[in-house]
């Protein structure tokens, strides 16, 4: 039976513990936040910047961009993943977040704060998942090689599509953000770690070999991302302590549209794969890439654009909180419905055979 590591399996529990710790420190020892504010440069929290780098770099090491060259052999899975992630997901996230946070929940959330929550949701929706997809794919016996192709193409698209989509949706929401800050955030938290990861991956494999790289080096770094994430959450909630204690219901209200969006976009991608008769080993990861989020990037950009105390930063953290339990439920759904995907996929060659026989039959009659 395939299992997740203890950190990954109980990530939501660790997240809750860190939220509680950070909230209590922020509420009862507010001087801690003031002390952390001294460790800033150009409005960037240096501790947060370091931790986010430690979160993202190990993930970028796993990406083999040479795999993109194999995408043309089976393009359907890539098309589903790409269209779902970049032409559907950001916009449905915006719609669900705006509907619930600005309209349905307007009696419970002040308008300006609701706009910040929507901003955080936009940052999540425009950042499809990267490394965690390998975990979900592994748990449902997905095709690891094709999952790598899907993730690599997704990461390549982030480089040039993330900033324009974020700026556009923020503008539609009436939230003004500077282009240069968004681009700088992408450079700092995607381009640089991606480049560093790519170069160091090639050099380490060249010197030590692929087996050492994957079975020794990556395993040593396997928990660095999670530990850095948890420390980041403690710092974020030190700043959010007062807001959380005074408005605990906001966590639930933010989670509702994020949850609906996650199940909706998975159904869209997975359902499309079923219609296209894509095999399960590719269809399931296509749904996971769309459903999960690159929350490390979303948190980093939220902090850069709106600050550690912002509602946007809080919304991205709520995305972290619900990520693992929801994705595990989607893995369960995918495995339970595998028979539907397999039967649909099996129909494709049979249909081609029937079509191929018709001309011969007609010719013999003539």
C-alpha positions in Angstrom: 0.0 0.0 0.0 1.4 3.4 -1.0 1.9 5.8 1.9 2.7 9.5 2.4 5.5 10.6 4.7 4.4 11.5 8.2 4.8 15.2 7.4 2.7 15.0 4.3 0.0 12.7 5.8 -0.6 15.0 8.8 0.1 18.3 7.1 -3.3 19.8 8.0 -2.7 18.9 11.7 0.7 20.5 11.7 -0.8 23.6 10.0 -3.5 23.9 12.7 -1.0 23.6 15.4 1.2 26.3 13.9 -1.8 28.5 13.4 -2.7 28.2 17.0 0.9 28.8 18.1 1.2 31.9 15.9 -2.2 33.3 16.8 -1.6 32.9 20.5 1.9 34.6 20.3 0.5 37.4 18.1 -2.5 38.0 20.4 -0.8 37.7 23.8 2.7 38.8 22.9 2.2 41.6 20.3 5.8 42.8 20.8 6.9 39.7 18.8 5.4 41.1 15.6 7.1 44.5 16.2 10.4 42.7 16.7 9.9 40.8 13.5 9.1 44.0 11.6 12.7 45.2 12.2 14.0 42.3 10.0 12.7 43.8 6.8 14.3 45.3 3.8 12.4 47.2 1.1 9.1 46.1 2.7 10.2 42.5 2.4 10.4 40.3 5.5 13.8 38.7 5.4 12.8 35.7 7.6 9.8 35.0 5.3 11.8 35.4 2.2 14.4 32.9 3.4 11.7 30.4 4.4 9.8 30.7 1.2 13.0 30.1 -0.8 13.6 27.0 1.4 10.0 25.9 0.5 10.3 26.4 -3.2 13.8 25.3 -4.0 13.5 21.6 -3.1 10.3 21.4 -5.3 12.1 23.0 -8.3 14.9 20.4 -8.0 12.4 17.7 -8.9 11.4 19.2 -12.3 13.1 17.7 -15.3 12.3 20.1 -18.2 13.7 17.7 -20.7 10.5 15.8 -20.2 8.6 18.5 -22.0 10.0 17.2 -25.3 7.9 14.0 -24.7 4.6 15.8 -24.5 3.9 15.6 -28.2 3.6 11.8 -28.1 0.4 12.0 -26.0 -0.9 15.5 -26.2 -4.4 15.1 -24.8 -3.4 15.0 -21.2 -1.3 18.1 -21.6 -4.1 19.9 -23.3 -6.5 19.1 -20.5 -4.0 20.2 -17.8 -3.0 23.4 -19.6 -6.5 24.6 -20.5 -7.9 23.7 -17.1 -5.1 25.5 -15.2 -4.7 28.6 -17.3 -7.9 29.3 -19.2 -10.5 28.0 -16.6 -9.2 27.8 -13.1 -8.1 31.4 -12.4 -11.5 32.7 -13.6 -13.7 30.2 -11.8 -11.7 30.9 -8.6 -12.4 34.6 -9.1 -16.1 34.0 -9.7 -16.6 31.7 -6.7 -14.6 34.0 -4.3 -16.3 37.2 -5.5 -19.8 35.6 -5.3 -19.3 34.3 -1.7 -17.0 36.8 -0.1 -18.4 40.0 -1.7 -22.1 39.1 -2.1 -23.3 36.1 -0.1 -21.1 36.8 3.0 -21.3 40.6 2.8 -23.2 40.8 6.1 -20.3 39.2 8.0 -17.2 40.5 6.2 -16.5 44.3 5.8 -16.2 45.1 2.1 -12.6 46.2 2.0 -11.5 43.2 4.0 -13.5 40.9 1.6 -11.7 42.4 -1.3 -8.4 41.4 0.3 -9.7 37.9 0.8 -10.7 37.8 -2.9 -7.2 39.0 -3.8 -5.7 36.1 -1.9 -8.1 33.7 -3.7 -7.0 35.1 -7.0 -3.3 34.5 -6.1 -4.2 30.9 -5.3 -6.3 30.3 -8.4 -3.6 31.6 -10.7 -0.9 29.3 -9.2 -1.6 25.6 -10.1 0.2 23.0 -8.1 3.7 21.7 -8.7 5.5 19.3 -6.4 2.6 18.0 -4.3 1.0 16.6 -7.5 3.7 13.9 -7.5 2.3 12.8 -4.1 -1.3 12.6 -5.2 -0.3 10.9 -8.5 1.8 8.4 -6.6 -1.1 7.5 -4.2 -3.5 6.8 -7.0 -1.0 4.9 -9.2 -0.7 7.7 -11.8 1.9 7.7 -14.6 5.0 9.3 -12.9 6.6 10.1 -16.2 3.6 11.8 -17.7 2.9 13.6 -14.4 6.4 15.0 -14.6 5.6 16.3 -18.1 2.3 17.9 -16.9 4.1 19.6 -14.0 7.1 20.8 -16.1 4.9 22.4 -18.7 2.8 24.0 -15.9 5.9 25.5 -14.3 7.1 26.8 -17.6 3.8 28.6 -18.2 3.9 30.1 -14.7 6.9 32.1 -15.8 5.0 34.3 -18.2 1.3 33.7 -17.5 1.0 34.2 -13.7 1.7 38.0 -13.6 -0.7 39.0 -16.4 -3.6 36.9 -15.1 -3.1 38.2 -11.5 -3.0 41.8 -12.6 -6.0 41.4 -14.9 -8.2 39.7 -12.3 -7.1 42.1 -9.6 -8.1 45.0 -11.9 -11.5 43.4 -12.5 -11.9 43.2 -8.7 -11.1 46.9 -8.4 -7.8 46.1 -6.6 -4.9 48.1 -7.8 -1.5 46.5 -7.7 1.8 47.5 -9.4 3.0 45.4 -12.3 6.6 45.7 -11.2 5.9 44.2 -7.8 4.1 41.2 -9.3 6.9 40.6 -11.8 9.5 41.0 -9.1 7.7 38.5 -7.0 7.6 36.0 -9.9 11.3 36.6 -10.5 12.2 36.2 -6.8 10.0 33.2 -6.0 9.8 31.3 -9.4 12.5 32.3 -11.9 15.5 32.4 -9.5 14.7 29.2 -7.5 13.7 27.5 -10.8 16.9 28.4 -12.5 19.0 27.5 -9.4 17.1 24.2 -9.1 17.6 23.4 -12.8 21.3 24.2 -12.7 22.0 22.4 -9.4 20.0 19.4 -10.6 22.0 19.0 -13.7 25.3 19.4 -11.9 24.5 17.0 -9.1 23.2 14.3 -11.5 26.3 14.8 -13.6 28.6 14.4 -10.7 26.8 11.9 -8.5 24.3 10.1 -10.8 20.5 10.1 -10.9 20.2 7.3 -8.3 22.1 9.3 -5.7 20.2 12.5 -6.6 16.8 10.9 -6.2 17.3 8.4 -3.4 19.8 10.3 -1.2 19.9 14.1 -1.9 16.2 14.6 -2.5 15.2 12.5 0.5 17.5 14.6 2.7 15.6 17.7 1.5 12.2 16.1 1.6 11.1 17.7 4.8 12.7 21.0 4.3 9.7 22.4 2.4 7.2 21.3 5.0 9.2 22.6 7.9 9.8 25.9 6.2 6.1 26.2 5.4 5.1 25.5 9.1 7.6 28.2 10.3 6.2 30.6 7.7 2.7 30.0 9.0 3.7 30.7 12.6 5.2 34.1 11.5 2.2 34.9 9.4 -0.2 34.2 12.2 1.8 36.1 14.7 0.8 39.1 12.6 -2.8 37.8 12.1 -3.3 36.9 15.8 -5.6 39.8 16.7 -7.7 39.4 13.5 -8.2 35.7 14.0 -9.2 36.0 17.7 -11.7 38.8 16.9 -13.0 37.2 13.6 -12.6 33.4 13.8 -15.6 32.8 11.6 -13.7 34.4 8.7 -11.5 31.3 8.4 -14.6 29.2 7.7 -16.1 31.8 5.3 -12.9 32.0 3.3 -12.7 28.2 3.1 -16.2 27.8 1.6 -15.5 29.2 -1.9 -12.0 27.7 -1.9 -13.5 24.3 -1.2 -16.2 24.6 -3.9 -13.6 25.8 -6.4 -11.3 22.8 -5.7 -14.0 20.2 -6.3 -15.4 22.0 -9.3 -12.2 22.3 -11.2 -11.3 18.7 -10.4 -14.6 17.6 -11.8 -14.1 19.7 -14.9 -10.6 18.3 -15.6 -11.3 14.8 -14.7 -14.6 14.8 -16.5 -13.0 16.2 -19.6 -10.4 13.5 -19.5 -13.2 10.9 -19.3 -14.9 12.4 -22.3 -11.7 12.3 -24.3 -11.1 8.7 -23.3 -7.8 9.5 -21.6 -6.3 6.6 -19.6 -6.6 6.9 -15.8 -2.9 7.1 -15.2 -2.9 10.5 -17.0 -6.5 11.6 -16.2 -6.1 11.5 -12.5 -2.9 13.7 -12.3 -4.6 16.1 -14.8 -7.3 16.6 -12.2 -4.9 16.9 -9.3 -2.7 19.6 -11.0 -5.8 21.8 -11.6 -7.4 21.1 -8.2 -4.3 21.8 -6.0 -2.4 25.0 -5.7 1.1 26.3 -5.7 0.4 27.8 -2.3 4.0 28.6 -1.5 4.0 31.0 -4.5 0.6 32.5 -3.5 1.7 33.1 0.1 5.0 34.7 -1.1 3.2 37.1 -3.6 0.5 37.9 -1.1 3.1 39.0 1.5 5.0 41.0 -1.1 1.9 42.8 -2.5 -0.2 43.3 0.6 1.9 42.6 3.6 2.0 40.0 6.4 -1.0 41.5 8.2 -3.2 41.5 5.1 -6.4 39.6 4.4 -4.8 38.4 1.2 -2.1 36.6 3.1 -4.7 35.1 5.4 -6.7 33.8 2.5 -3.7 32.1 1.0 -3.0 30.4 4.3 -6.5 29.1 4.5 -5.8 27.5 1.1 -2.8 25.7 2.8 -5.0 24.6 5.7 -7.6 22.8 3.5 -5.2 21.5 0.8 -4.3 18.1 2.1 -7.7 16.8 3.4 -9.4 17.9 0.2 -6.8 16.4 -2.1 -6.8 13.1 -0.2 -10.6 13.0 -0.7 -10.0 13.6 -4.5 -7.5 10.8 -4.5 -10.2 8.6 -3.0 -12.8 9.7 -5.5 -10.4 9.1 -8.4 -9.6 5.6 -7.2 -13.3 4.8 -6.7 -14.2 6.0 -10.2 -11.2 4.4 -12.0 -13.5 1.8 -13.5 -15.4 4.5 -15.4 -12.3 6.0 -16.8 -10.8 2.6 -17.7 -14.1 1.5 -19.5 -14.3 4.7 -21.4 -10.7 4.5 -22.4 -11.1 0.9 -23.5 -13.9 2.0 -25.8 -11.6 4.1 -28.0 -9.7 1.4 -29.8 -12.8 -0.7 -30.2 -14.6 2.2 -31.9 -11.7 2.7 -34.3 -11.8 -1.0 -35.2 -15.5 -0.9 -36.0 -15.1 2.2 -38.1 -12.1 0.6 -39.9 -14.1 -2.5 -40.8 -17.1 -0.7 -42.4 -15.4 0.1 -45.8 -14.3 -3.5 -46.3 -17.8 -4.8 -45.6 -19.4 -2.5 -48.0 -16.8 -3.2 -50.7 -17.4 -7.0 -50.4 -21.1 -6.4 -50.9 -20.5 -4.4 -54.0 
